[in-house]
């Protein structure tokens, strides 16, 4: 006998390639989620900055802070829904290349898509919460005066 190994070691050696591929895909997915969060945050901050005088005017005319936060979050949610819809279309189009890496899950598994969509939507709302709260601190006088 030579190269005596346990069955667990034999299985581990035979699945090393797939395990590495999945680790790499997981790291790329995490980097993609981080970039998505930063991108959403940047877009929402830009829109809030562009609408600074409008938000100041709304606050000056009596809009509550909850109304302003809701307005910003609605805008972010609309952008998130549009992005998620486009992402689903692209994801369904490229599922064939991932079919060999999946085990006991179909490439178009509805539960996986539902979890992903929910996670990305919540991520978008969390990423837009800070600009939304910052929008409520706009001084109406300064924003109307252009300061």
KOLPA-929782 format. One record per residue: x, y, z of N, C-alpha, C, O in turn. Coordinates in steps of 0.05 Angstrom, whole numbers, padded with zeros to 5 digits. Layout:
KOLPA-929782
X	Y	Z	X	Y	Z	X	Y	Z	X	Y	Z
...
end
This chain:
KOLPA-929782
00017	-00024	00000	00000	00000	00000	00018	00025	00000	00038	00026	00013
00009	00044	-00015	00023	00070	-00015	00002	00092	-00017	-00020	00088	-00025
00009	00116	-00008	-00008	00140	-00009	-00035	00134	00005	-00056	00139	-00006
-00034	00123	00029	-00058	00117	00044	-00071	00142	00054	-00058	00160	00066
-00097	00145	00048	-00112	00169	00055	-00140	00161	00065	-00150	00139	00058
-00151	00178	00081	-00179	00173	00090	-00197	00181	00067	-00189	00195	00048
-00222	00172	00068	-00241	00179	00048	-00246	00209	00047	-00249	00220	00025
-00246	00221	00070	-00250	00251	00071	-00228	00265	00057	-00233	00285	00043
-00203	00255	00059	-00181	00268	00045	-00183	00264	00015	-00177	00282	00000
-00192	00241	00006	-00196	00236	-00022	-00217	00254	-00034	-00214	00266	-00055
-00239	00257	-00019	-00261	00275	-00028	-00251	00304	-00029	-00257	00319	-00048
-00236	00312	-00008	-00226	00340	-00007	-00208	00346	-00030	-00209	00367	-00042
-00191	00327	-00037	-00172	00331	-00060	-00187	00332	-00086	-00181	00348	-00103
-00208	00316	-00089	-00223	00316	-00114	-00240	00340	-00118	-00248	00347	-00140
-00247	00354	-00096	-00264	00378	-00098	-00248	00404	-00095	-00261	00425	-00093
-00222	00403	-00094	-00206	00427	-00090	-00211	00448	-00112	-00213	00472	-00106
-00213	00439	-00137	-00217	00457	-00159	-00243	00472	-00157	-00244	00497	-00160
-00264	00458	-00151	-00291	00471	-00148	-00291	00489	-00124	-00303	00510	-00124
-00279	00480	-00102	-00279	00496	-00078	-00264	00523	-00083	-00274	00544	-00074
-00242	00522	-00097	-00227	00546	-00103	-00244	00564	-00122	-00245	00589	-00118
-00257	00552	-00141	-00274	00568	-00159	-00297	00582	-00144	-00303	00606	-00149
-00309	00568	-00126	-00331	00580	-00110	-00321	00601	-00091	-00334	00621	-00086
-00297	00597	-00079	-00285	00617	-00062	-00280	00643	-00078	-00285	00665	-00069
-00269	00639	-00102	-00263	00662	-00119	-00289	00677	-00127	-00290	00701	-00127
-00309	00661	-00135	-00335	00674	-00142	-00348	00688	-00118	-00360	00709	-00121
-00345	00676	-00094	-00356	00689	-00070	-00342	00715	-00064	-00354	00735	-00057
-00315	00715	-00067	-00300	00740	-00062	-00308	00762	-00083	-00311	00785	-00076
-00311	00753	-00108	-00319	00772	-00129	-00347	00783	-00124	-00353	00806	-00129
-00365	00765	-00114	-00392	00774	-00108	-00392	00794	-00085	-00407	00813	-00086
-00376	00789	-00065	-00374	00807	-00042	-00363	00834	-00051	-00373	00855	-00043
-00343	00834	-00068	-00332	00859	-00079	-00353	00873	-00096	-00355	00898	-00095
-00369	00858	-00111	-00390	00870	-00127	-00411	00883	-00109	-00421	00905	-00116
-00418	00870	-00087	-00438	00882	-00069	-00427	00907	-00056	-00442	00927	-00053
-00402	00907	-00049	-00390	00931	-00037	-00390	00954	-00057	-00396	00976	-00050
-00383	00948	-00082	-00383	00968	-00103	-00411	00978	-00108	-00415	01002	-00113
-00431	00960	-00107	-00459	00969	-00111	-00467	00987	-00089	-00480	01008	-00094
-00460	00981	-00064	-00468	00999	-00042	-00455	01026	-00045	-00468	01046	-00040
-00429	01027	-00051	-00416	01052	-00055	-00428	01068	-00078	-00431	01092	-00076
-00434	01054	-00100	-00446	01067	-00123	-00473	01079	-00117	-00479	01101	-00125
-00490	01063	-00103	-00516	01073	-00096	-00514	01097	-00078	-00528	01117	-00081
-00496	01095	-00058	-00492	01118	-00040	-00484	01143	-00056	-00494	01165	-00051
-00465	01140	-00074	-00455	01162	-00090	-00477	01175	-00107	-00479	01199	-00109
-00493	01158	-00120	-00515	01168	-00137	-00536	01183	-00120	-00545	01205	-00128
-00543	01172	-00097	-00563	01185	-00080	-00552	01211	-00069	-00567	01231	-00067
-00527	01212	-00061	-00515	01237	-00051	-00515	01258	-00073	-00521	01281	-00068
-00509	01249	-00097	-00509	01268	-00120	-00537	01280	-00124	-00540	01304	-00128
-00558	01262	-00124	-00585	01272	-00128	-00594	01290	-00105	-00608	01310	-00110
-00586	01283	-00081	-00594	01301	-00058	-00580	01328	-00061	-00592	01348	-00056
-00555	01328	-00069	-00540	01353	-00073	-00553	01370	-00095	-00555	01394	-00092
-00561	01357	-00117	-00574	01371	-00139	-00601	01383	-00131	-00610	01403	-00141
-00614	01370	-00112	-00641	01379	-00104	-00640	01394	-00077	-00660	01396	-00064
-00617	01404	-00070	-00614	01417	-00044	-00632	01441	-00041	-00645	01444	-00020
-00634	01458	-00062	-00652	01481	-00059	-00681	01472	-00057	-00697	01485	-00043
-00689	01452	-00072	-00716	01442	-00071	-00723	01431	-00043	-00744	01436	-00032
-00704	01416	-00032	-00708	01405	-00005	-00710	01428	00015	-00726	01427	00033
-00693	01448	00012	-00694	01471	00030	-00720	01486	00028	-00732	01495	00048
-00730	01489	00003	-00756	01502	-00001	-00778	01485	00012	-00796	01497	00025
-00777	01460	00008	-00798	01443	00021	-00798	01445	00051	-00819	01447	00064
-00773	01445	00063	-00771	01448	00092	-00781	01476	00100	-00794	01478	00121
-00775	01497	00085	-00783	01524	00092	-00814	01526	00090	-00826	01542	00105
-00826	01512	00072	-00855	01513	00069	-00870	01495	00088	-00895	01493	00087
-00855	01480	00104	-00869	01465	00125	-00868	01435	00122	-00881	01420	00137
-00852	01425	00103	-00850	01396	00100	-00836	01384	00125	-00817	01397	00136
-00845	01362	00134	-00832	01349	00157	-00807	01334	00148	-00803	01328	00124
-00790	01329	00167	-00766	01314	00161	-00772	01286	00151	-00758	01275	00134
-00793	01274	00161	-00801	01247	00153	-00809	01248	00123	-00804	01229	00108
-00823	01269	00115	-00831	01272	00087	-00806	01274	00069	-00806	01261	00047
-00786	01289	00077	-00762	01292	00061	-00747	01266	00060	-00738	01258	00038
-00744	01252	00082	-00731	01226	00082	-00746	01206	00064	-00734	01191	00049
-00772	01206	00066	-00788	01189	00049	-00785	01195	00020	-00784	01176	00003
-00783	01221	00013	-00779	01228	-00015	-00752	01218	-00025	-00751	01207	-00048
-00731	01221	-00010	-00705	01212	-00018	-00704	01181	-00020	-00693	01170	-00039
-00716	01168	00000	-00716	01138	-00001	-00733	01127	-00023	-00726	01107	-00035
-00755	01141	-00030	-00771	01132	-00053	-00755	01134	-00079	-00756	01117	-00096
-00740	01156	-00082	-00723	01160	-00105	-00702	01138	-00107	-00697	01127	-00128
-00690	01132	-00084	-00669	01111	-00084	-00681	01084	-00090	-00669	01067	-00103
-00705	01079	-00079	-00718	01053	-00084	-00725	01050	-00113	-00723	01028	-00124
-00733	01072	-00126	-00739	01070	-00155	-00714	01063	-00171	-00715	01047	-00189
-00692	01076	-00164	-00667	01070	-00178	-00658	01041	-00172	-00648	01028	-00190
-00662	01032	-00148	-00655	01005	-00141	-00672	00985	-00156	-00661	00964	-00166
-00697	00989	-00158	-00715	00971	-00173	-00707	00970	-00202	-00706	00948	-00214
-00700	00993	-00214	-00691	00993	-00242	-00665	00977	-00245	-00662	00962	-00264
-00647	00981	-00227	-00621	00967	-00228	-00625	00937	-00224	-00612	00921	-00237
-00642	00930	-00205	-00646	00901	-00199	-00660	00888	-00223	-00653	00865	-00230
-00679	00902	-00236	-00692	00890	-00259	-00672	00885	-00282	-00672	00864	-00295
-00655	00904	-00286	-00634	00901	-00307	-00615	00878	-00299	-00606	00863	-00316
-00608	00876	-00274	-00590	00855	-00264	-00602	00828	-00267	-00588	00809	-00274
-00628	00825	-00263	-00641	00799	-00266	-00641	00791	-00295	-00636	00767	-00301
-00645	00809	-00313	-00644	00803	-00342	-00617	00792	-00349	-00614	00772	-00363
-00596	00806	-00340	-00569	00798	-00347	-00562	00771	-00333	-00549	00754	-00345
-00571	00768	-00308	-00565	00744	-00293	-00577	00719	-00307	-00565	00698	-00309
-00602	00722	-00316	-00615	00700	-00329	-00601	00693	-00356	-00600	00670	-00364
-00591	00714	-00369	-00577	00710	-00394	-00551	00695	-00392	-00543	00681	-00410
-00537	00698	-00369	-00510	00686	-00366	-00511	00661	-00348	-00489	00652	-00339
-00534	00651	-00341	-00535	00628	-00322	-00523	00603	-00333	-00514	00586	-00318
-00522	00600	-00359	-00510	00576	-00371	-00481	00571	-00363	-00473	00548	-00360
-00466	00593	-00360	-00438	00589	-00353	-00434	00581	-00324	-00412	00571	-00317
-00454	00586	-00307	-00451	00578	-00279	-00463	00551	-00273	-00459	00541	-00250
-00476	00539	-00291	-00490	00513	-00286	-00471	00492	-00277	-00479	00475	-00261
-00447	00491	-00287	-00428	00470	-00279	-00417	00473	-00251	-00407	00454	-00239
-00419	00498	-00240	-00409	00503	-00213	-00430	00498	-00191	-00424	00498	-00167
-00455	00494	-00199	-00476	00492	-00179	-00482	00462	-00173	-00480	00445	-00190
-00489	00457	-00148	-00495	00430	-00139	-00522	00430	-00126	-00527	00444	-00106
-00540	00415	-00138	-00568	00412	-00128	-00583	00438	-00128	-00602	00441	-00112
-00575	00457	-00145	-00590	00482	-00148	-00591	00489	-00177	-00570	00487	-00191
-00614	00496	-00187	-00615	00503	-00216	-00605	00532	-00219	-00606	00548	-00201
-00595	00538	-00243	-00584	00565	-00247	-00605	00587	-00245	-00599	00610	-00240
-00631	00580	-00248	-00652	00600	-00246	-00670	00594	-00222	-00694	00596	-00223
-00657	00587	-00200	-00672	00580	-00175	-00686	00605	-00165	-00674	00625	-00158
-00713	00604	-00163	-00728	00628	-00155	-00722	00636	-00126	-00723	00660	-00120
-00716	00618	-00109	-00710	00625	-00081	-00684	00640	-00079	-00682	00660	-00065
-00664	00631	-00094	-00639	00646	-00095	-00642	00674	-00106	-00631	00693	-00095
-00658	00676	-00127	-00662	00703	-00138	-00678	00720	-00119	-00672	00744	-00116
-00697	00709	-00105	-00713	00725	-00086	-00695	00735	-00063	-00697	00758	-00054
-00678	00717	-00053	-00660	00725	-00031	-00641	00747	-00041	-00636	00767	-00027
-00630	00744	-00065	-00611	00764	-00076	-00625	00790	-00081	-00613	00811	-00074
-00649	00790	-00092	-00663	00815	-00097	-00670	00829	-00071	-00667	00853	-00069
-00679	00814	-00051	-00686	00826	-00025	-00661	00838	-00012	-00662	00860	-00002
-00639	00823	-00013	-00614	00833	-00001	-00605	00859	-00015	-00598	00878	-00002
-00606	00859	-00042	-00597	00883	-00056	-00616	00907	-00052	-00606	00930	-00050
-00641	00902	-00049	-00660	00924	-00045	-00656	00935	-00017	-00656	00960	-00013
-00652	00918	00003	-00647	00928	00030	-00620	00943	00031	-00617	00963	00044
-00600	00932	00017	-00574	00946	00015	-00577	00974	00003	-00565	00993	00012
-00594	00976	-00018	-00598	01002	-00030	-00611	01021	-00011	-00604	01045	-00010
-00631	01012	00004	-00644	01030	00023	-00625	01038	00046	-00626	01061	00055
-00609	01019	00056	-00590	01026	00077	-00569	01046	00067	-00561	01065	00081
-00559	01041	00042	-00539	01059	00030	-00551	01087	00025	-00536	01107	00025
-00577	01089	00021	-00589	01116	00017	-00599	01129	00042	-00609	01151	00041
-00598	01115	00065	-00609	01126	00090	-00592	01150	00099	-00603	01169	00108
-00566	01148	00097	-00549	01170	00106	-00553	01195	00090	-00557	01216	00102
-00554	01194	00064	-00560	01219	00049	-00588	01229	00055	-00593	01253	00055
-00607	01211	00059	-00634	01219	00066	-00635	01234	00092	-00648	01255	00095
-00621	01223	00112	-00620	01237	00138	-00605	01263	00136	-00612	01283	00150
-00584	01264	00120	-00568	01288	00117	-00585	01310	00103	-00581	01333	00108
-00603	01301	00086	-00620	01320	00071	-00639	01335	00091	-00647	01358	00085
-00645	01323	00113	-00663	01336	00132	-00649	01358	00148	-00662	01374	00161
-00623	01358	00148	-00607	01378	00163	-00601	01402	00146	-00587	01420	00155
-00611	01403	00122	-00606	01427	00105	-00620	01451	00117	-00644	01450	00124
-00605	01472	00120	-00616	01497	00130	-00631	01511	00107	-00619	01517	00087
-00658	01515	00110	-00673	01526	00088	-00663	01553	00078	-00663	01559	00054
-00654	01570	00097	-00645	01596	00089	-00620	01595	00072	-00617	01608	00052
-00601	01578	00081	-00576	01575	00066	-00581	01563	00038	-00568	01571	00019
-00598	01543	00037	-00602	01529	00011	-00616	01548	-00008	-00611	01546	-00032
-00634	01564	00001	-00648	01583	-00016	-00630	01606	-00025	-00634	01617	-00046
-00611	01613	-00007	-00593	01635	-00014	-00570	01626	-00031	-00555	01642	-00042
-00567	01599	-00035	-00546	01588	-00052	-00520	01584	-00038	-00499	01583	-00051
-00520	01583	-00011	-00495	01580	00004	-00487	01551	00005	-00467	01544	00017
end
